[in-house]
């Protein structure tokens, strides 16, 4: 077995051991090489199950958390998905293997540009990266079957909840501070919204507005 194949096997085994058991999600994470999304001094650590710094003061999430959030969405092949917080583009790339269409919004222009280039290089043609304020979602493309938010809000934003289809699912970290956050799954029902608490997490905060150009 090559060193690369062994590293990939250990990577997937590590994710499985943290509770990611959905075979579709595991296959997607096997197909998408995290190493394509981690550059510079941290490239050597791309296959560790840790969050890593990326440009604009943001992070690429821990792979097991990416897997658990993706699993919690219960995506089907016909779904249209909105991701709030593109970051490196890694989470969107995983989603692209499972959904029909992925729209991903990001407030930092350099991250949108970098992610778009990576998607093009990997031939992931069903992802649309957009520079936008994620707090407002994407009204033009709503409603969505699934919404995933990769930054922590104090409460699930009502604007995003309103863009969820009946029967749709949103997964979002919620918490008042960066020390106490919980991953929440929200399911839209005919009667309103059902909330499930999944686990403790730590994410960067969800910030309103576009990042000003320097």
Buried (B, 14 or more C-beta within 10 A) or exposed (E): EEEEEEEBEEBBEBBBEBEBEBEBBBEBBBEBBBBBBBBEEBEEEBBBBEBBEBEBEBBBBBBBBBBBBBBBBBBEEEBBBBBBBBBBBBBBBBBBBBBBBBBBBBBBBBBBEBBBEBBEEBEBEBBBBBBBBBBBBBEEBBBBBBBBBBBBBEEBBEBBBEBBBEEBBBBBBBBEEEEEBBBBBBBBEEEEEEEEEBBEBBBBEBBEEBBEEE
